Amino acid sequence: MRTPRPPRPDLVAAVESLHADLARWLGSAAPDEVFDRFAAAQHPAFTMVTTAGAVLARDELLTGLRRARNARPGLAIDITEVETVVDDATIVLRFLETHRVGATADSRRVTAVLDRDLRWRSVHETPLP
């Protein structure tokens, strides 16, 4: 079994950039370009398993997010503990994602699959207590 290892800097930047756009979209009256950048990073075949266990296709995710602009004012998303599980023809990363609004925070462990061009193929989120 492979031991996860520190990720390349470009992979960390891709994760942080995507989540900065997500936080800005959900946490402010962000311009449409923020949503467009987030959407462009998702592969057409993207799927996601939410913290509630629902499986969403790209279109379902983007439709919900489009309506959620500024739904969580002041949202910040911290990305920590990024590690590479696989870095071959596909990239698999695991990281801790923490959503903060004021003094309230909730965290989830995320496993993400990206193409070599750093477009997101799949995300699986597991909530932490």
Rosetta blueprint (number, residue, H / E / L):
1 M L
2 R L
3 T L
4 P L
5 R E
6 P L
7 P L
8 R L
9 P H
10 D H
11 L H
12 V H
13 A H
14 A H
15 V H
16 E H
17 S H
18 L H
19 H H
20 A H
21 D H
22 L H
23 A H
24 R H
25 W H
26 L H
27 G H
28 S L
29 A L
30 A L
31 P L
32 D H
33 E H
34 V H
35 F H
36 D H
37 R H
38 F H
39 A H
40 A H
41 A L
42 Q E
43 H E
44 P E
45 A E
46 F E
47 T E
48 M E
49 V E
50 T L
51 T L
52 A L
53 G L
54 A L
55 V E
56 L E
57 A E
58 R H
59 D H
60 E H
61 L H
62 L H
63 T H
64 G H
65 L H
66 R H
67 R H
68 A L
69 R L
70 N L
71 A L
72 R L
73 P L
74 G L
75 L L
76 A E
77 I E
78 D E
79 I E
80 T E
81 E E
82 V E
83 E E
84 T E
85 V E
86 V E
87 D E
88 D L
89 A L
90 T L
91 I E
92 V E
93 L E
94 R E
95 F E
96 L E
97 E E
98 T E
99 H E
100 R E
101 V E
102 G L
103 A L
104 T E
105 A E
106 D E
107 S E
108 R E
109 R E
110 V E
111 T E
112 A E
113 V E
114 L E
115 D L
116 R L
117 D L
118 L L
119 R L
120 W E
121 R E
122 S E
123 V E
124 H E
125 E E
126 T E
127 P E
128 L L
129 P L
